[in-house]
Amino acid sequence: MNLLPHLKQYLIEERIVSPNDRLSFTLSIGDINRKKSRIIRRYIVTKQTRPMLVARVIPNDWMFPLDDIEKTYSKYSSLGSVKVPKLLGRFSTPDGTFFIEEFVGTVSSLESLIRSKEIEVKQGIAILKKVFSEIWSLARVPSKEFIAEEKKRFRRYLSAFVPLGAEGETVLEKFDNIIDTYSGSLKRVWSTGDIIDRNILRSGSDWYLIDYEYSHDTLFFFKDVFRNIHFSPWTQGFSVREIFPGIGEFPEEMAKLISLAWDHHLQDKTIERRAHRPTFESMRETFWHVLGGATWHSGKPDRSQHPRQ
């Protein structure tokens, strides 16, 4: 597919560039082995010698509503700890939908800054904590219908992650009991679905949060926190509660199981399983390790099992 003529025509029609501008386009697909139908193409558009914007092409059969991706730019625009790249336009082609945003220059991810020791782990945790706290402050009280929908959806994710039989049914029953017990304290939160250290970028004195392809409403915001703990070595050893106090009294063990089931579902839909078999096996191993060490009493947490605070 040749998407560049569509992109150039749109930029000219919207007067973002002029017909006489000398433009160049650099394609980046990323190093994740996605399924062919889940590949997101990213073009950096350069005018003369200066990068000016980024254009992402989302496949037409993407698994999250495209309107939800666009909503994130406005919903997160009020955040103080991180900025949102300015959305310059959106348009559809037969091969996918373009999202065009400003180019944020000279950036370093939080992950790379920690790895190079330019930022200490303590500072990194404080940054994550502030970002999650700000997004949590935008949360709303969920309706009973939304709680029921989320409960049904995540029960399905858990079902695909546990074996048939008594042991699997025990996990699902425990999930039902805990959600019923804590439904009054759960909130409806708008999430990008990928709030992780590699998507938090520093540019000069500003921080940016990028990549909104998985944007959605969720009842289980802590799953974004656990993605950092599971996939980022520098956060391992910290509890969900230390990074995200908003989890409150929700049992951390069940939060981890829900988070792993979600990530298993997400990766199963987007990534070539054969290429990332070690990742899937690691997630499954962690799931059962957490389950084996979990202690609950009648759906309520055993406080002796909580990580340090």
Secondary structure, DSSP 8 states (H G I E B T S, - for coil): ---HHHHHHHHHHTTSS-TT--EEEEEE--SS-B-GGG--EEEEEEETTEEEEEEEEE-TT-SS-HHHHHHHHHHTTT-SSSB---EEEEEEETTEEEEEEE---SEEEHHHHHHTTSS-HHHHHHHHHHHHHHHHTT-B---HHHHHHHHHHHHHHHHHHS-SSHHHHHHHHHHHHHHHHHTTT--BEEE-S---GGGEEEETTEEEE---TT-EEES-THHHHHHHHHH-GGGTT--HHHH-GGGTTS-HHHHHHHHHHHHHHHHHHHB-TTTTHHHHHHHHHHHHHHHHH--EETTEE-GGGS---
